[in-house]
């Protein structure tokens, strides 16, 4: 049984990403900036603060856009 889907999925082209939780609607809100690394065997990483999921384009977790 899987948990709920992540609140936001962002496709990226690099294995190193940074997340501060800000968004287009309210850029002032967020969390401390954290630097994350996508592991090649999973193809994604989730932010521990906001649960935003970063998916490596062409990686194992990359789903075709529908």
N, C-alpha and C positions, 0 to 999 in steps of 0.2 A: 504494500500500500504506500503510495506516494503522498507527500505533503502538498500543501497548496502551491500553485505556481508562483514564481518570483514576481514581485510587483512590476518590474521593468526589465527587459532584456535588451542589451546593447551589443551589436556586432562590432568587433574590432579587428584590425589587421595586425596587431602586435601582441606578444605574450605578456608585456608589461603594461599595466594600466593604473590610473589613479582615479580615486573616487572621493568626492566630498559631499555627496548626497544632494547637491543643489540641482534644481531643475528649471525648465523654462518658465513655469508658472510662478514660482517664488524662489528666485535665485539666492535670496538672503538666507533662506532656511537650509539646513543641511547638517553636516557633522564634520569632525576633524578630517583633513585629507589623509587618506591611507593609500599606500602603494601596494598593488596586488600583482601576482604572477600567475598566468594560466599554465597549468601543467599540460604538456602535449598529449598525455594518455587520456585525459578527460575532455580537453578542449574548452573548458569554461572555468570561471571562478566567480564566487558570490561575495559581495561586500558583507562584512560582519556587522556593520552598522545599519544599513538600509536594505539589505537583501537584494540589491540590484545585481543582476547576473550579466557578466561580460562573457560573450561567446566568440571564440576565435573563428574568423571567416575561413571556411574550408576545413575546419577541424572536425573531430568526431561528434561534437554536440551541435554543429551548425545544421539548421533545418532550412530547407528551401522556403523562400517566401511564398505565401499563398495569396 
